[in-house]
Amino acid sequence: MTDRHALPLYLQISEMLIREIGAGRLADGARLPPERDYAAQLGISVGTLRKALGDLADKGLLRRVQGSGNYIRAKADVQSVYAFFRVELLEGGGLPTADVLSLDRVTKSADLPDFGASAQAWRIRRLRRLNGIPAVLDEVWLDASYAPSLTVRDLSDSLYLTYREKLNLWITSAEDRMSIAPVPDWAPAEFGPKPGVQMLLATRVSLTADGTRAEVSRGYIDTSVATYIARLK
């Protein structure tokens, strides 16, 4: 099942640049290439690039100097669609996208941390990519009380964005725990590690502003191509 809603192209570019800045691959004060050259390098139109750069400027990450160019302004605590996504390519950064493998309303698994008010949850299984490279096998459990109905077409590459826009559900904090676990048997062939292979597992509990546990997710990270990283500033 691969029908998904990608983010608008300008926002994909903006988010990619935010992650490049966060990874230190675009340093504070760095001058970006001329817009026409940069657009050609990225394979997008100049108009799309300018919209992406405008988004960066609005977030305080870009200084636009008339007649001189666009300069990076690195800072912490940026409002980003992927602010909570802590997995990057080994060389840093990488634009996250997701292929939905399945979406089912099921009884919560007994081995999950306690969360939500319902006995059921929406289980979303995805293959997450960074710059198109399969990197994380993702299993998300959203408490069913937040969504009487949910379809694959409702899902964005960023589930937190889907929650805000479709369900009026705001995730404001998360707790991650790292462990080692075998790749599950539902892993697609595109995910490099085979079922049963021991992998780095990130188990996340996502919370709303009042501290309610709304979602639990399990991400199996292919450490041959990606890594989990948390930057403290």
JOSUL-V169654 format. One record per pair of residues at least 4 apart in sequence whose C-alpha atoms are under 7 Angstrom apart, sorted by the first residue. I is the first residue (numbers start at 0). J is the second residue. D is the distance in Angstrom with one decimal. If there is no record, write none. Layout:
I/J/D, I/J/D
This chain:
0/99/5.9, 0/100/5.1, 0/101/6.5, 1/98/5.3, 1/99/5.5, 1/100/6.7, 2/151/6.9, 2/152/6.8, 3/98/6.7, 3/99/6.8, 3/151/6.6, 3/152/6.0, 3/154/6.4, 3/155/6.5, 4/152/6.6, 4/154/6.2, 4/155/4.8, 4/156/6.4, 5/155/5.9, 5/156/5.5, 6/10/6.3, 6/11/6.0, 6/155/6.8, 6/156/6.6, 7/11/6.3, 8/12/6.4, 9/13/6.2, 9/47/5.3, 9/48/6.5, 9/50/6.0, 9/51/4.7, 10/14/5.9, 10/51/6.1, 11/15/6.0, 12/16/6.2, 12/51/6.1, 13/17/6.2, 13/51/4.9, 13/52/6.8, 13/54/6.6, 13/55/6.3, 14/18/6.2, 14/79/6.9, 14/94/7.0, 15/19/6.2, 15/93/6.4, 15/94/4.9, 16/20/6.1, 17/21/6.2, 18/22/6.1, 18/92/5.0, 18/93/6.8, 19/23/6.3, 19/24/5.2, 19/25/5.7, 19/92/4.9, 20/24/5.9, 20/25/4.7, 20/26/6.4, 20/73/6.4, 22/91/5.3, 22/92/5.6, 25/29/6.5, 26/71/6.8, 26/73/6.9, 27/71/5.3, 27/72/5.1, 27/73/4.9, 28/70/5.5, 28/71/5.0, 28/72/6.0, 29/70/5.5, 29/71/5.3, 30/68/6.8, 30/69/5.7, 30/70/4.5, 30/71/6.5, 31/69/5.6, 31/70/6.1, 32/36/6.4, 32/37/5.5, 33/37/6.0, 33/68/6.8, 34/38/5.9, 34/45/6.6, 35/39/6.2, 35/45/5.9, 36/40/6.1, 37/41/6.2, 38/42/6.0, 38/43/5.2, 38/44/5.8, 38/45/5.4, 38/48/6.0, 39/43/6.3, 43/47/6.5, 43/48/6.9, 44/48/6.4, 45/49/6.1, 46/50/6.3, 47/51/6.3, 48/52/6.1, 49/53/6.0, 50/54/6.4, 51/55/6.5, 52/56/6.1, 53/57/6.1, 54/58/6.4, 55/59/6.4, 55/60/5.2, 55/61/5.6, 56/60/5.5, 56/61/4.5, 56/62/6.4, 58/77/6.9, 59/72/6.8, 60/71/5.9, 60/72/4.5, 60/73/5.8, 60/74/7.0, 61/69/6.6, 61/70/5.6, 61/71/4.7, 61/72/5.2, 62/69/5.8, 62/70/5.0, 62/71/6.3, 62/72/6.6, 63/68/6.1, 63/69/4.6, 63/70/6.4, 64/68/5.3, 64/69/6.2, 75/232/6.8, 78/82/6.8, 80/157/6.8, 80/160/6.7, 85/227/5.5, 85/228/5.4, 85/229/6.2, 86/225/6.6, 86/226/5.5, 86/227/4.4, 86/228/6.1, 87/91/5.4, 87/92/5.0, 87/93/5.9, 87/225/5.4, 87/226/5.6, 87/227/6.5, 88/92/5.8, 88/93/5.9, 88/129/6.7, 88/224/5.9, 88/225/4.2, 88/226/6.3, 89/224/5.8, 89/225/4.9, 89/226/5.9, 93/129/4.8, 93/130/5.1, 94/129/5.1, 94/130/5.0, 95/127/6.7, 95/128/5.5, 95/129/4.7, 95/130/6.6, 96/127/5.7, 96/128/5.2, 96/129/6.5, 96/156/5.3, 97/125/6.2, 97/126/5.6, 97/127/4.3, 97/128/6.0, 97/156/5.3, 98/125/5.4, 98/126/5.1, 98/127/6.4, 99/124/6.1, 99/125/4.4, 99/126/6.6, 100/124/5.3, 100/125/5.1, 100/126/7.0, 101/123/5.9, 101/124/5.3, 102/121/6.9, 102/122/5.8, 102/123/4.7, 102/124/6.6, 102/151/6.7, 103/121/5.7, 103/122/5.3, 103/123/6.7, 104/119/6.8, 104/120/5.7, 104/121/4.5, 104/122/6.1, 105/119/5.5, 105/120/5.7, 105/121/6.4, 105/122/6.8, 106/118/6.0, 106/119/4.3, 106/120/6.2, 107/118/6.1, 107/119/5.2, 107/120/5.8, 114/212/4.9, 114/213/6.0, 114/214/6.7, 115/142/5.4, 115/212/5.6, 115/213/5.3, 116/144/6.8, 117/142/6.2, 117/143/6.1, 117/144/5.8, 119/142/6.5, 119/143/5.5, 120/140/5.8, 120/141/5.2, 120/142/4.4, 120/143/4.3, 121/140/5.5, 121/141/5.1, 121/142/6.4, 121/143/5.8, 122/138/6.9, 122/139/5.6, 122/140/4.6, 122/141/6.6, 123/138/5.7, 123/139/5.0, 123/140/6.4, 124/137/5.7, 124/138/4.5, 124/139/6.3, 125/136/6.2, 125/137/5.0, 125/138/6.5, 126/133/6.8, 126/135/6.1, 126/136/4.9, 126/137/6.1, 127/133/6.0, 127/134/5.9, 127/135/5.0, 127/136/6.2, 127/137/6.8, 128/132/4.9, 128/133/4.3, 128/134/5.2, 128/135/6.7, 129/133/6.6, 129/134/6.4, 133/189/6.9, 133/190/5.8, 134/220/6.1, 134/221/5.3, 134/224/6.4, 134/225/6.1, 135/218/6.0, 135/219/5.4, 135/220/4.6, 135/221/6.1, 136/218/5.6, 136/219/5.0, 136/220/6.6, 137/217/5.8, 137/218/4.5, 137/219/6.4, 138/216/5.6, 138/217/5.2, 138/218/6.4, 139/215/6.0, 139/216/4.2, 139/217/6.4, 140/214/5.6, 140/215/5.2, 140/216/5.9, 141/213/6.3, 141/214/4.5, 141/215/6.7, 142/213/5.8, 142/214/6.0, 143/147/6.7, 145/166/6.7, 146/166/6.7, 149/153/6.6, 154/158/6.4, 154/161/5.9, 155/160/6.9, 155/161/5.6, 157/161/6.5, 158/162/6.1, 159/163/6.3, 159/170/6.7, 160/164/6.1, 161/165/5.5, 162/166/4.9, 162/167/6.1, 162/168/5.0, 162/169/6.7, 163/167/4.6, 163/168/4.9, 163/169/5.4, 169/207/5.9, 170/205/6.4, 170/206/5.6, 170/207/4.7, 171/206/6.2, 171/207/5.3, 171/208/5.6, 172/205/6.1, 172/206/5.4, 172/207/6.8, 173/203/6.6, 173/204/5.6, 173/205/4.4, 173/206/5.8, 174/203/5.5, 174/204/5.3, 174/205/6.6, 175/201/6.3, 175/202/5.6, 175/203/4.4, 175/204/6.6, 176/201/5.7, 176/202/5.2, 176/203/6.5, 177/200/5.7, 177/201/4.7, 177/202/6.4, 178/199/6.0, 178/200/5.2, 178/201/6.6, 179/197/6.3, 179/198/5.5, 179/199/4.8, 179/200/5.4, 180/197/5.2, 180/198/5.4, 180/199/6.6, 180/200/6.1, 181/194/6.8, 181/195/4.7, 181/196/5.0, 181/197/4.2, 181/198/5.8, 182/186/7.0, 182/193/6.6, 182/194/4.6, 182/195/5.0, 182/196/5.5, 182/197/6.3, 182/198/6.4, 182/219/6.9, 183/194/5.3, 183/195/6.5, 184/194/5.0, 186/190/6.6, 186/194/6.4, 192/196/6.4, 198/219/6.2, 198/220/6.6, 198/221/6.9, 199/219/5.9, 199/220/5.5, 200/217/6.7, 200/218/5.6, 200/219/4.7, 200/220/6.3, 201/217/5.7, 201/218/5.1, 201/219/6.6, 202/216/5.7, 202/217/4.5, 202/218/6.5, 203/215/5.6, 203/216/5.1, 203/217/6.4, 204/212/6.6, 204/214/5.9, 204/215/4.6, 204/216/6.7, 205/212/5.9, 205/213/6.0, 205/214/5.1, 205/215/6.2, 206/210/5.4, 206/211/5.3, 206/212/4.6, 206/213/5.6, 207/211/5.3, 207/212/6.7, 207/213/6.8, 220/225/6.9, 221/225/6.0, 222/226/5.6
